[in-house]
Amino acid sequence: MEFIKEESDAETHRETEEQREPMQEKEESRVNDEEEKHLIQEAGEKSCSRSEMKKKVSQEASNSFVCPACGKSFTHKGHFNEHVKIHSGVKPFSCPHCQKSFTCKGHLKRHVRIHTGERPYACTQCGKSFKCATNLKDHQRSHSGERAFRCEQCGKNFILASNLKAHLKIHTNEKPYVCAVCGKGFLRLGCFNDHQKIHTGERAHMCFECGDTFTRSSALKQHQKIHSGEKPYTCSHCGKGFTHSGALKRHERVHTGERPYHCTACGRRFTQSSDLQNHIKKPCPMLSHAVNTEKLC
């Protein structure tokens, strides 16, 4: 189970253009706002005073364009027109490599990178590159340790909003993805798909160094770091390097003393979930006592 958890963490870093589009659209909107203000300023310098220019910008910003389909409002007509295409289904920008089309040119540009392999956004710490700026920003949090997304129910913090969203299902006990073979439920679709391969025996990703095979490409990439010696995740306490962020996180508990896994029968706490599982299998003396008491009753 811990292996699946680590792979699911890697899954959240997988680049999915469709999931990134709303975030990228927001960023492009911000850039367009700045460009439009600059044009207004240039026009103002030629035809009106500074105070009149500010008034003009204020008046333009107050003129809101409201989408009749969903009620979302926009301060600029250009952004409004781009948004309306989502509801109308108009996708004038087509990919020259496949049949997919997009509502705006920026989304097409990012999509084309899937075909060309272009990754213009590189991490300055480990050299890993990405197709989207937002993917790079998410990745950089794995180095900085920043966990900006907090669960209000238990206080746990997460690097990505998607991780928090998946975590919240733990509190609701929601497992929407159920295996038809064994009935096991999963929080994430990625974990569910990986589990299916256990039943099918599919291991399509092979390491050319040693011949080991894996169910997912992300697991293969993690494995290949063993051969390359790459250890991009460094402990801030002792300087020890690790191949992936999950291993670093477990190691840091040695320094912090954190023991997040506890036995519900005896209360003993552990730094790793595998240690807790071994404790239960022994089995736990208190757990055995509880079972024997039930038998007597």
Backbone as a ProteinNet text record, in pm:
[ID]
protein_1_A
[PRIMARY]
MEFIKEESDAETHRETEEQREPMQEKEESRVNDEEEKHLIQEAGEKSCSRSEMKKKVSQEASNSFVCPACGKSFTHKGHFNEHVKIHSGVKPFSCPHCQKSFTCKGHLKRHVRIHTGERPYACTQCGKSFKCATNLKDHQRSHSGERAFRCEQCGKNFILASNLKAHLKIHTNEKPYVCAVCGKGFLRLGCFNDHQKIHTGERAHMCFECGDTFTRSSALKQHQKIHSGEKPYTCSHCGKGFTHSGALKRHERVHTGERPYHCTACGRRFTQSSDLQNHIKKPCPMLSHAVNTEKLC
[TERTIARY]
82.6	0	85.3	198.4	286	343.5	371.2	425.4	325.4	197.7	92.1	78.5	91.9	81.7	190.6	315	425.7	405.1	352.9	328	217.8	114.9	6.1	54.2	155.8	215.3	281.2	348.1	412.9	309	193.6	87.8	42.3	38.7	-10.3	81	209.4	302.7	299.8	221.9	212	143.1	194.5	146.3	22.5	-90.3	-215.8	-261.5	-252.9	-277.6	-419.2	-518.1	-656.2	-680.5	-615.4	-632.9	-566.3	-461.1	-386.4	-449.5	-538.1	-587.9	-654.7	-744.9	-805.9	-704.7	-600.9	-498.6	-417.5	-382.7	-305.4	-387.7	-520.5	-607.3	-609.5	-609.1	-607.3	-479	-365.5	-236.2	-230.4	-282.1	-283.7	-372.7	-482.6	-572.7	-501.9	-418.2	-343.8	-246.1	-176.9	-81.4	-152.8	-267.9	-345.4	-393.6	-429.9	-471	-360.1	-238	-124.3	-93.9	-103.3	-77.9	-182.1	-308.7	-415.5	-401.5	-363.6	-342.6	-230	-128.1	-15	-59.6	-146.4	-197.7	-284.4	-364.6	-449	-363.3	-254.1	-164.4	-101.8	-59.9	0	-100.1	-224.2	-327.8	-357	-354.5	-382.3	-277	-151.5	-42	-53.1	-116.4	-127.5	-249.4	-358.8	-483.4	-542.6	-493.4	-554.2	-452	-491.3	-403.1	-395.7	-304.4	-288.6	-416.8	-480.6	-603.9	-716	-724.7	-826.5	-800.7	-671.5	-634.5	-678.9	-654	-693.4	-844.7	-915.9	-1061.3	-1109.1	-1041.6	-1075.7	-1055.8	-942.1	-913	-1016.4	-1053.4	-1151.4	-1287.4	-1327.4	-1456.2	-1459.5	-1348.8	-1342.2	-1347.4	-1278.6	-1276.7	-1413.9	-1494	-1626.2	-1728.7	-1698.7	-1788.9	-1768.4	-1850.8	-1833.1	-1913.5	-1850.5	-1916.6	-1954.7	-2084.4	-2134.4	-2175.6	-2127	-2161.2	-2306.4	-2391.1	-2532	-2551.2	-2449.4	-2461.5	-2430.8	-2326	-2284.4	-2276.9	-2290.8	-2289.6	-2152.9	-2047	-1912.5	-1893	-1826.9	-1809.9	-1664.6	-1645.3	-1512.9	-1505.9	-1389.2	-1370.4	-1333.7	-1286.1	-1244.9	-1321.1	-1362.5	-1442.9	-1367.9	-1236.1	-1156.3	-1158.1	-1145	-1148	-1287.2	-1389.1	-1528.1	-1553.5	-1506.8	-1526.3	-1458.3	-1338.8	-1267.6	-1346.5	-1402.1	-1477.6	-1604.1	-1675.5	-1802.1	-1782.9	-1663.6	-1635	-1645.1	-1622.2	-1631.5	-1773	-1872.1	-2012.8	-2062.4	-2013.9	-2059.6	-1999.6	-1887.8	-1821.9	-1731.5	-1714.8	-1628.3	-1482.3	-1410.6	-1268.7	-1192.7	-1159.9	-1099.9	-952.7	-886	-742.3	-718.3	-677.8	-662.1	-515.7	-491.2	-355.5	-315.5	-198.8	-154.9	-109.6	-92.5	-42.4	-154	-266	-377.2	-509.5	-619.5	-751.7	-804.4	-727	-775.6	-775.6	-876.5	-885.2	-911.4	-886.6	-891	-961.6	-1008.3	-1081.5	-989.2	-864.7	-772.7	-632.8	-556.3	-425.1	-325.9	-335.3	-243	-255.6	-379.3	-402.1	-345.9	-361.7	-306.1	-154.1	-92.5	53.4	107.1	39.5	83.6	61.4	-51.7	-82	20.7	61.8	157.5	287.6	322.2	445	442.1	322.4	311	370.4	345.3	394.7	542.1	581	718.9	817.9	764.9	852.9	918.7	879.1	938	901.4	1003.8	984.8	1063.5	1005.2	1080.9	1100.7	1030.9	1039.8	1122.4	1243.3	1337.3	1357.5	1369.5	1397.1	1545.6	1576.3	1715.9	1788.9	1714.4	1777.3	1814.6	1727	1754.4	1758.5	1722.7	1729.2	1608.2	1512.7	1393.4	1314	1263.3	1192.8	1046.2	965.4	821.1	763.8	646.2	577.9	507.1	463.5	386.6	455	439	497.1	435.4	305.9	239.5	292.5	328.9	387.4	522.2	600.6	730.2	710.8	614.6	588.2	548.9	464.8	425.7	546.8	630.9	749.9	846.3	863.6	958.6	922.3	794	752.1	808.4	839.5	897.4	1037.9	1106.4	1239.5	1230.8	1141.2	1130.7	1059.2	978.3	902.5	774.3	743.9	623.6	498	411.7	285.2	172.5	128	35.7	-110.5	-141	-280.6	-306.3	-393.4	-415	-554.8	-560.3	-688	-744.8	-864.9	-926.3	-973.2	-985.9	-1036.5	-927.7	-808.6	-702.5	-574.7	-567.3	-449.8	-333.8	-348.8	-240.3	-223.9	-98.4	-68	-19.2	-43	-8.1	59.3	142.3	213	117.8	27.2	-63.6	-209.1	-288.3	-431.7	-499	-450.8	-507.3	-483.1	-368.5	-340.3	-437.2	-465.2	-560.5	-699.2	-738.8	-870.8	-886.3	-781.6	-784.8	-786	-709.4	-702.1	-837.6	-914	-1043.9	-1139.1	-1118.1	-1202.2	-1179.7	-1063	-1034.4	-1132.5	-1159.3	-1251	-1395.4	-1431	-1567.8	-1581.1	-1465.3	-1459.3	-1505.2	-1484.8	-1525.9	-1418.8	-1457.5	-1368.2	-1445.7	-1449.4	-1536.3	-1492.2	-1365.2	-1314	-1301.4	-1388.4	-1396	-1355.5	-1264.2	-1217.3	-1326.9	-1358.4	-1463.3	-1418.9	-1287.3	-1234.1	-1235.5	-1182.6	-1169.9	-1250.7	-1311.9	-1396	-1323.4	-1192.6	-1116	-1146	-1161.8	-1192.5	-1071.7	-1069.7	-956.3	-1003.9	-921.1	-949.8	-922.1	-813.6	-767.6	-783.4	-814.9	-827.9	-694.4	-585.2	-452.2	-418.2	-449.8	-424.1	-511.1	-634.1	-725.8	-672.2	-627.1	-573	-448.2	-363.6	-243.3	-280.6	-382.1	-427	-477.9	-547	-601	-491.5	-372.9	-260.6	-210.8	-242.2	-207.2	-283	-409	-492.3	-457.5	-425.4	-394.1	-249.8	-163.3	-22.2	57.1	-3	62.9	176.7	296.3	413.5	488	435.1	480.3	607.4	651.2	765.8	889.6	989.9	1108.9	1233.5	1314.8	1443.7	1546.7	1611.6	1709.1	1842.8	1860.7	1984.1	1983.8	1871	1867.5	1753.2	1660	1550.7	1428.2	1430.7	1313.5	1197.4	1076.9	958.5	865.9	788.3	701.5	565.9	467.1	331.1	313.8	397.1	383.6	517.2	511.5	633.2	697.1	614	667.3	748.2	704.4	778.4	912	911.6	1035.7	1134.2	1084.6	1170.5	1234.8	1156.8	1211.7	1320	1293.7	1389.5	1519.9	1510.9	1629.7	1728.8	1680.1	1768.7	1868.5	1834	1926.3	2050.9	2030.9	2142.6	2220.4	2148.7	2214.7	2281	2237.5	2292.2	2231.4	2129.1	2064.7	1988.5	2019.1	1950.6	1918.1	1810.2	1779.4	1718.1	1675.9	1609.9	1706.2	1744.4	1847.5	1789.4	1830.8	1786.6	1850.6	1769.1	1818.7	1890	1873.8	1935	2075.1	2091.6	2220	2283.3	2211.8	2267.5	2254.9	2193.6	2178	2082.7	2116.5	2035.8	1946.9	1835.1	1739.4	1688.4	1645.9	1601.1	1462.1	1378.2	1244.3	1199.9	1100.4	1057.3	998.6	933.6	875.2	980	1094.3	1203.1	1262	1274	1324.5	1230.1	1101.7	1001.5	1009.2	1025.4	1035.3	1163.5	1272.7	1401.4	1398.1	1335.6	1333.5	1264.8	1179.7	1113.6	1213.1	1329	1435.2	1483.3	1491.8	1537.9	1427.1	1306.3	1196.2	1127.8	1143.5	1077.7	930.8	885.5	744.5	712.2	601.3	554.7	405.1	372.6	232.3	144	205.5	127.3	117.5	-4.8	-20.5	-115	-89.8	-172	-294.2	-412.3	-535.4	-559.3	-490	-509.3	-424.2	-293.6	-203.6	-153.3	-175.9	-134.8	8.6	85.2	224.2	231.1	330.3	341.6	465.4	458.1	565.8	592.9	717	755.8	709.9	694	654	533	450.4	331.2	368.6	482.6	526.8	560.9	617.7	648.1	519.7	417.6	288.7	228.4	235.9	181.1	252.2	385.6	462	423.1	398.9	358.4	224.9	132.5	-0.1	7.7	96.6	108.8	171.4	246	322.3	237.1	124.2	47.3	72	6.5	13.9	-46.1	23.6	-27.7	-167.3	-190.8	-321.6	-429.1	-389.2	-481.8	-518.5	-419.2	-443.1	-534.2	-511.7	-593.5	-739.1	-758.2	-893.5	-964.3	-890.7	-947.5	-986	-896.6	-923.8	-1044.4	-1058.6	-1172.2	-1302.2	-1299	-1417.7	-1457.3	-1356.9	-1385.2	-1451.1	-1403	-1459.2	-1604.4	-1632.9	-1769.2	-1861.3
-121.1	0	125	119.3	237	265.1	154.9	171.3	242.9	201.3	264.3	409.5	443.1	581.9	667.5	611.3	688.9	713.2	610.6	628.1	729.2	729.4	825.5	966.6	984.8	1117.2	1161.9	1064.9	1098.1	1129.3	1060.7	1082.1	1226.2	1290.4	1428	1524.5	1484.5	1570.6	1544.9	1444.2	1414.6	1530.4	1568.4	1687.6	1654.8	1711.4	1693.7	1828	1848.1	1980.6	2028	1934.4	1976.3	2027.2	1966.4	2009.9	2142.9	2170.9	2294.3	2414.1	2388.7	2499.1	2609.7	2579.1	2689.8	2773.4	2709.3	2783.3	2869.6	2812.6	2887.5	3004.2	2979.7	3085.1	3203.1	3174.5	3280.5	3360.8	3290.5	3357.8	3444.8	3390.1	3467.9	3590.4	3573.7	3686.1	3797.8	3759.7	3859.3	3933	3859.7	3921.6	4013.7	3968	4051.3	4179.2	4169.3	4288	4391.4	4344.3	4435.2	4499.8	4418	4471.5	4576.4	4548.7	4641.7	4772.4	4763.8	4885	4969.6	4899.8	4970.3	5046.9	4984	5050.2	5170.6	5155.1	5265.9	5382.1	5346.7	5451	5528.8	5457.3	5523.8	5617.9	5570.2	5652.9	5774.9	5755.6	5863.8	5971.4	5931	6027.8	6118.1	6065.5	6142.9	6235.7	6192.1	6265.7	6324.3	6287.6	6337.8	6348.1	6412.3	6429	6299.9	6293.5	6173.5	6142.1	6243.2	6221.1	6170.6	6225.1	6179.9	6036.2	6001.4	5865.2	5765.1	5798.2	5710.2	5691.8	5800.6	5794.6	5702.3	5711.6	5627.8	5479.5	5446.6	5307.9	5257.6	5341.7	5304.4	5277.8	5362.2	5345.1	5216.9	5188.7	5068.2	4942.4	4946.6	4830.7	4803.5	4910.4	4893.7	4837.8	4846	4791.9	4641	4564.6	4420.5	4347.8	4246.7	4163.3	4031.7	4001.4	3884.1	3775.8	3653.3	3539.1	3498.6	3494.6	3457.4	3309.4	3227.9	3083.4	3042.6	3103.5	3061.6	3175.4	3299.8	3413.1	3467.9	3409.2	3458.3	3594.6	3688.2	3823.4	3852.3	3942.1	3979.7	4131.8	4186.7	4331.3	4372.8	4278.5	4309.6	4223.2	4284.8	4216.7	4101.2	4117.4	4011.6	3883.7	3897.5	3780.2	3717.9	3805.1	3758.4	3676.1	3725.4	3655.3	3518.8	3510.7	3382.9	3284.1	3333.4	3247.1	3192.4	3276.3	3236.4	3117	3105.1	2993.6	2858.5	2858.4	2733.8	2678.9	2767.5	2726.4	2703.4	2781.5	2769.7	2649.4	2599.8	2486	2524.4	2654.1	2701.5	2681.2	2605.6	2578.9	2602.4	2727.6	2761.5	2725.1	2688.5	2661.5	2510.3	2456.1	2310.9	2269.9	2153.9	2100.1	2041.3	2077.1	2023	1877.3	1826.9	1690.4	1589.2	1636.1	1546.3	1619.1	1556	1611.3	1704.7	1727.2	1807.5	1956.3	2029.7	2174.1	2246.2	2377.2	2455.1	2588.5	2643.6	2770.7	2890.1	2879.3	2992.4	2944.8	3036.1	3005.6	2958	3014.5	2976.4	2830.7	2780.5	2640.3	2548.2	2589.1	2511.1	2505.3	2618.2	2626.1	2528.4	2521.9	2429.2	2284.2	2258.4	2122.7	2071.5	2155.9	2116.9	2065.4	2113.7	2068.7	1920	1862.6	1717.9	1644.1	1694.7	1632.3	1665.2	1789.2	1831.7	1792.4	1767.1	1733.6	1854.6	1972.7	2096	2112.8	2140.4	2164.4	2290	2407.2	2532	2578.2	2515.2	2560.1	2460	2500.6	2410.5	2450.5	2349.4	2371	2402.2	2511.5	2553.2	2466.6	2388.2	2306.7	2166.9	2105.5	1967.6	1950.4	2054.4	2047.1	1987.6	1937.1	1878.6	1987.2	1956.1	2056.2	2018.7	2119.7	2101.6	2176.8	2134.1	2197.9	2325.9	2331.7	2446.4	2511.7	2642.8	2717.4	2674.5	2642.2	2600.1	2465.6	2376.9	2248.1	2268.6	2362.8	2394.1	2450.1	2539.4	2600.3	2494.3	2400	2290.2	2205.6	2176.1	2094.5	2161.8	2292.5	2365.6	2358.8	2337.7	2323.8	2196.8	2096.2	1972.8	1997.4	2097.5	2134.9	2229.4	2325.8	2426.8	2373.9	2268.2	2213.9	2291.1	2389.3	2471	2385.4	2392.3	2318.7	2418.7	2479.8	2593.3	2553.4	2425.2	2382.1	2299.2	2349.5	2293.2	2233.3	2115.1	2050.6	2112	2166	2232	2131.8	2005	1904.5	1844.6	1822.8	1759.3	1841.1	1949.4	2036	1993.1	1884.5	1837.6	1930.8	1956.5	2047.1	1970.7	2027	1961	2057.1	2001.4	2080.5	2123.9	2034.8	2062	2065.9	2147.1	2154.2	2020.9	1952.5	1822.7	1718.2	1728.1	1636.5	1659.3	1786.4	1819.8	1768.5	1788.4	1743.8	1592.6	1518.4	1372.6	1334.6	1408.6	1381.6	1399.6	1499.4	1527.7	1408.9	1325	1206.8	1105.2	1114.8	1025.9	1053.9	1181.6	1220.4	1182.6	1188.2	1152.9	1003.5	933.4	789.9	762	861	848.6	776.4	667.3	592.8	561.4	659.3	646.7	545.3	502.9	411.2	270.7	180.4	45.7	-58.5	-147.6	-254.8	-359.9	-392.1	-489.4	-632.3	-653.7	-788.3	-824.1	-734.1	-766	-674.8	-571	-482.8	-375.9	-365	-264.5	-125.1	-26.4	110	201	305.5	398.2	543	629.3	772.8	835.5	790.9	851	754.6	812.3	732.6	671	745.4	694.4	569.2	570.4	453.4	335	364.7	260.3	193.9	276.3	222.5	138.5	183.4	106.7	-27.4	-25.9	-148.4	-250.3	-202.7	-292.1	-375.1	-315.4	-384.2	-501.9	-501.5	-615.5	-739	-719.8	-831.2	-872.7	-775.7	-807.1	-853.8	-819.3	-855.8	-765.8	-657.1	-565.7	-488.3	-499	-423.3	-376.2	-270.4	-226.8	-143.3	-98.3	-7.2	-81.5	-95.2	-173.9	-87	-120.8	-54.8	-122.4	-44.1	-100	-130.9	-83.8	-111.2	-250.8	-286.3	-413.9	-505.9	-456.6	-541.5	-544.4	-475.9	-470.7	-403.6	-452.1	-394.9	-332	-234.2	-159.3	-134.6	-115.3	-91.6	50.3	142.9	283.3	345.5	444.9	513.2	591.2	645.9	721.9	632.6	507.9	413.2	377.9	365.5	338.4	454.2	577.7	695.4	700.8	667.7	664.9	557.8	442.2	331.5	366.5	436.2	468.5	557.8	629.9	714.8	631.4	504.4	413.5	392.7	376.7	354.9	483.5	594.8	722.4	785.9	743.3	802.8	938.1	976.9	1107.3	1108.3	1207.2	1224.2	1372.7	1418.2	1561.8	1613.5	1523.3	1566.2	1551.5	1665.1	1668.3	1706.4	1634.4	1662.8	1792.9	1883	2012.6	2000.7	1886	1866.4	1805.1	1706.7	1636.4	1631.7	1676.9	1679.8	1550.9	1448.9	1322.1	1339.5	1275.2	1287.8	1166.9	1189.2	1082.1	1092.2	978.9	973.8	1032.3	1028.1	1085.2	1150.8	1239	1321.8	1239.6	1126.5	1042.3	986.4	945.2	891.8	1000.8	1121.5	1234.3	1265.1	1265.5	1296.2	1196.4	1067.2	964.8	982	1014	1032.3	1149.6	1259.6	1379.9	1356.6	1254.1	1221.9	1173.6	1124.1	1084.8	1207.5	1320.5	1444.9	1515.4	1515	1588.7	1509.3	1375.2	1291.9	1266.6	1308.5	1290.3	1142.1	1098.7	960.3	963.2	979.5	1000.6	875.8	757.5	633.6	571	547.5	493.4	373.1	283.6	164.3	202.2	174.1	210.1	122.5	7.3	-83.9	-45.7	-17.3	11	154.6	229.5	369.6	393.5	289.1	305.5	374	463.9	543	502.5	522.9	481.9	591.1	592.9	692.5	652	521.5	474	382.3	383.1	298.6	150.5	118.3	-21.6	-74.3	12.9	-27.2	-57	22.9	-0.7	-132.7	-160.4	-284.8	-406.6	-397.4	-507.1	-526.3	-415.2	-420.1	-492.7	-465	-527.2	-675.8	-712.1	-851.5	-941.4	-885.2	-967.2	-1065.3	-1039	-914.7	-830.4	-716.7	-628.5	-700.3	-702.9	-771.7	-725.3	-595.8	-541.7	-585.9	-597.4	-641.5	-787.5	-870.1	-1011.7	-1027	-942.2	-946.3	-914.2	-817.7	-778.1	-891.4	-964	-1076.1	-1188.9	-1221.8	-1328.4	-1295.5	-1169.9	-1126.4	-1145.3	-1114.4	-1131.5	-1278.8	-1367.7	-1511.4	-1561.1	-1509.7	-1550	-1504.8	-1387.8	-1335.5	-1413.8
0	0	0	70	72.3	-65.2	-139.7	-275.2	-364.3	-350.4	-429.2	-392.2	-263.2	-216.9	-279.1	-281.2	-336.8	-485.3	-554.4	-696.6	-719.7	-630.5	-646.3	-626.2	-538.3	-520.9	-649.5	-716.6	-843.6	-950.1	-941	-1039.3	-1042.5	-926.3	-919.8	-990.1	-1018.4	-1089.9	-1239.5	-1278.3	-1421	-1491.9	-1608.1	-1676.1	-1758.1	-1721.6	-1792.2	-1842.7	-1973.4	-2029.3	-2000.8	-2008.1	-1990.5	-1849.1	-1748.1	-1610.3	-1586.5	-1661.5	-1640	-1709.8	-1810.1	-1890.6	-1810.5	-1712	-1636.8	-1562.6	-1503.9	-1430.5	-1525.3	-1643.6	-1741.6	-1796.7	-1814.5	-1866	-1770.8	-1638.9	-1538.5	-1546.8	-1565.4	-1575.3	-1700.1	-1814	-1937.4	-1922.8	-1847.8	-1823.8	-1750.1	-1650.6	-1574.4	-1665	-1751.5	-1843.7	-1941	-1991.2	-2083.1	-2016.6	-1887.6	-1812	-1810.4	-1782.7	-1774	-1909.3	-2016.5	-2150.3	-2188.9	-2154.4	-2190.3	-2113.1	-1985.5	-1906.5	-1965	-2017.2	-2077.7	-2202.3	-2282.5	-2402.6	-2366.9	-2262.4	-2216.9	-2170.1	-2100	-2050	-2165.5	-2271.1	-2387.1	-2454.1	-2465.8	-2527.3	-2441.2	-2309	-2215.2	-2220.4	-2239	-2244.1	-2366.1	-2471.7	-2595.2	-2594.9	-2529.3	-2545.7	-2418.3	-2301.1	-2178.8	-2067.2	-1959.5	-1844.5	-1765.5	-1665.9	-1583	-1506.2	-1448.6	-1372.6	-1462.2	-1583.4	-1678.4	-1721.7	-1735.3	-1773.6	-1666.6	-1538	-1428	-1425.2	-1451.9	-1454.6	-1566	-1679.5	-1794.6	-1763.5	-1699.4	-1661.6	-1563	-1465.2	-1363.6	-1425	-1518.5	-1584	-1666.2	-1734.6	-1818.5	-1732.4	-1616.9	-1527.5	-1468.4	-1450.4	-1389.7	-1487.8	-1616.5	-1717.7	-1726.4	-1655.7	-1645.7	-1752.3	-1812.7	-1912.2	-1844.9	-1839.8	-1767.9	-1866.2	-1840.7	-1926	-1900.6	-2002.6	-1983.3	-1951.1	-1979.6	-1957.7	-1814	-1754.3	-1619.8	-1518.5	-1564.4	-1472.2	-1437.9	-1491.9	-1464.1	-1530.4	-1458	-1510.3	-1546.3	-1641.8	-1690.6	-1705	-1680.5	-1692.6	-1834.8	-1914.5	-2051.3	-2151.7	-2258.9	-2359.4	-2424.9	-2444.9	-2506.5	-2425	-2292.8	-2204.6	-2204	-2208	-2211.9	-2338.1	-2452.2	-2579.6	-2580.4	-2520.6	-2512.3	-2426.9	-2315.7	-2224.1	-2289.1	-2363.5	-2426.4	-2519.8	-2578.3	-2669.2	-2598.2	-2466.7	-2389.7	-2397.4	-2384.2	-2387.8	-2530	-2624.2	-2763.2	-2834.1	-2780.2	-2843.8	-2958.7	-2981.8	-3090.8	-3052.6	-3134.8	-3111.1	-3241.5	-3269.1	-3399.1	-3415.2	-3305.4	-3312.7	-3310.8	-3425.5	-3441.5	-3437.9	-3378.6	-3370.4	-3505.5	-3558.7	-3688.2	-3679.7	-3557.1	-3538.6	-3511.1	-3453.4	-3423	-3447.8	-3414.6	-3444	-3335.5	-3231.8	-3119.8	-3154.5	-3101.9	-3124.3	-2992.6	-2991.6	-2867.9	-2887.8	-2775.5	-2779.8	-2797.9	-2752.4	-2767.2	-2808.1	-2862.7	-2919.7	-2813.8	-2693	-2586.1	-2546.8	-2543.1	-2509.2	-2617.6	-2744	-2855	-2844.6	-2814.1	-2804.8	-2700.4	-2584.8	-2479.9	-2521.9	-2589.6	-2633.9	-2733.7	-2828.3	-2932.9	-2872	-2752.6	-2685.9	-2652.3	-2643.6	-2622.1	-2741.3	-2860.9	-2984.3	-3009.9	-2985.1	-3014.9	-2906	-2785.1	-2673.3	-2609.8	-2652.4	-2597.3	-2450.1	-2369.4	-2225.8	-2188.5	-2210.8	-2194	-2050.2	-1955.3	-1816.1	-1734.8	-1696.2	-1627.8	-1482.1	-1396.2	-1254.3	-1237.1	-1170.8	-1152	-1050.7	-970.9	-867.1	-913.7	-992.8	-1035.1	-1186.8	-1262	-1407.3	-1475.9	-1399.4	-1459.2	-1531.2	-1650.6	-1730.2	-1750	-1779.8	-1789.1	-1909.2	-1952	-2064.1	-2021.9	-1896.7	-1847.4	-1728.1	-1716.9	-1605	-1472.5	-1474.4	-1351	-1301.9	-1394.7	-1356.1	-1288.3	-1340	-1279.7	-1139.6	-1123.8	-993.2	-890.3	-932.1	-843	-805.2	-903.7	-879.9	-783.2	-795.7	-711.5	-563.7	-535.4	-395.9	-332.6	-415.6	-361.4	-309.2	-363.5	-314.9	-195.4	-203.8	-97.7	25.6	5.7	118	145.9	61.9	82	65.7	164.8	161.7	187.8	79.9	90.9	107.2	87.5	90.6	216.7	303.1	436.4	450.6	511	540.7	668.4	661.6	776.6	881.9	842.9	936.6	1025.2	967.9	1046.7	1053.3	976.5	981.5	894.2	819.5	734	614.3	576.7	465.9	343.3	225.4	100.5	3.6	-82.9	-183.4	-294.1	-333.8	-445.1	-399.5	-467.5	-439.1	-470.9	-573.9	-612.2	-503.9	-434.7	-324.1	-208.8	-180.3	-74	-109.1	-233.9	-278.7	-261.4	-296.9	-281.5	-133.8	-52.4	91.4	159.4	118.5	180.5	170.3	68.9	51.8	163.7	230.4	343.6	456.5	480.2	587.5	554.6	428.3	387.6	357.8	360.4	329	185.7	100.2	-39.5	-120.4	-185.6	-274.3	-402.2	-492	-610.1	-714.6	-708.5	-810.8	-751.2	-794.3	-736.3	-839.9	-799.4	-887.4	-904.7	-1029.1	-1058.7	-1028.8	-1018	-994.8	-846.5	-762	-619.5	-527.7	-583.4	-502.8	-424.4	-440.6	-368.4	-423.7	-331.2	-371.4	-363.5	-445	-450.1	-453	-394.8	-393.9	-529.5	-593.7	-719.4	-836.7	-952	-1073.9	-1112.3	-1092.9	-1125.8	-1046.9	-917.4	-831.8	-874.5	-912.1	-958.7	-1085.1	-1180.9	-1306.2	-1282.3	-1189.1	-1155.9	-1092.9	-1007.5	-941.4	-1042.7	-1145.8	-1248.3	-1313.6	-1324.6	-1388.1	-1304.5	-1174.7	-1088.5	-1135.6	-1172.9	-1218.8	-1361.6	-1446.1	-1586.3	-1604.6	-1507.3	-1517.5	-1610.3	-1653.1	-1747.1	-1680	-1736.8	-1690	-1815	-1874.1	-2006.7	-2006	-1889.3	-1882.2	-1830.3	-1918	-1884.9	-1870.6	-1771.9	-1752.7	-1843.7	-1930	-2023.6	-1956.5	-1833.9	-1759.7	-1698.4	-1635.5	-1563	-1603.4	-1684.8	-1730.9	-1642.3	-1528.3	-1441.2	-1514.4	-1489.2	-1554.2	-1450.4	-1495.1	-1404.5	-1469.1	-1384.5	-1433.8	-1485.1	-1434.7	-1474	-1510.3	-1599.3	-1642.5	-1527.9	-1437.8	-1324.5	-1230.8	-1214.2	-1130.6	-1196	-1328.7	-1401.4	-1385.4	-1397	-1382.4	-1244	-1142	-1006.4	-995.9	-1055.9	-1051.9	-1122.7	-1235.2	-1314.9	-1240.3	-1141.1	-1060.8	-980.3	-956.3	-886.8	-972.2	-1103.3	-1194.9	-1222.3	-1235.5	-1267.7	-1146.2	-1027.4	-905.2	-871.7	-946.8	-925.2	-792.8	-710.7	-581.8	-562.4	-627.7	-626.3	-497.1	-409	-285.3	-167.1	-109.5	-5.1	130.2	233.3	370	418.7	468.7	517.1	651.7	718.5	850.5	842.3	752.1	748.1	609	506.7	372.1	293.6	350	280	161.8	47.2	-73.1	-96.4	-165.6	-192.9	-336.8	-389.5	-528.5	-547.7	-444.3	-457.1	-326.8	-339.1	-226	-112	-144.4	-40.2	54.6	-0.3	82.1	170.8	115.9	195.4	310.5	282.3	385.1	500.5	467.9	572.5	652.8	582.7	649.6	746.8	708	791.8	925.3	932.3	1059.4	1164.3	1118.2	1211.3	1287.7	1218.8	1280.3	1359	1304.5	1368.2	1478.9	1474.3	1574.7	1545.4	1429.3	1393	1374.9	1434.7	1423.1	1389.5	1262.9	1224.2	1223.2	1231.1	1224.8	1364.1	1411.5	1546.5	1547.9	1641.4	1659.7	1743.3	1692.3	1763.1	1886.1	1892.2	2005.2	2126.1	2103.5	2215.6	2219.3	2110.5	2107.8	2066	2040.7	1999.9	1863.3	1846.6	1724.1	1643.6	1510.3	1420.6	1317.1	1267.6	1166.5	1026.8	1002	869.7	880.3	777.4	776.7	774	708.7	703	842.4	927.1	1065	1142.1	1117.9	1183.5	1137.5	1006.6	953.5	1012.3	1025.3	1086.3	1232.2	1301.9	1442.6	1458.2	1367.9	1374.4	1340.4	1245.7	1202.6	1308.7	1403.6	1500.2	1581.2	1634.3	1629.6	1755	1758.9	1874.8	1995.6	2112.3	2232.3	2272	2263.1	2300.1	2201.3	2074.1	1971.1	1992.8	2030.2	2058.8	2179.2	2280.1	2401.2	2369.1	2280.3	2242.4	2169.2	2082.4	2007.6	2101.6	2199.4	2295.6	2382.8	2419.1	2500.5	2424.5	2295.1	2212.2	2204.5	2196.7	2188.7	2317.1	2433.4	2561.9	2576.2	2519.4	2526.3	2433.7
[MASK]
+++++++++++++++++++++++++++++++++++++++++++++++++++++++++++++++++++++++++++++++++++++++++++++++++++++++++++++++++++++++++++++++++++++++++++++++++++++++++++++++++++++++++++++++++++++++++++++++++++++++++++++++++++++++++++++++++++++++++++++++++++++++++++++++++++++++++++++++++++++++++++++++++++++++++

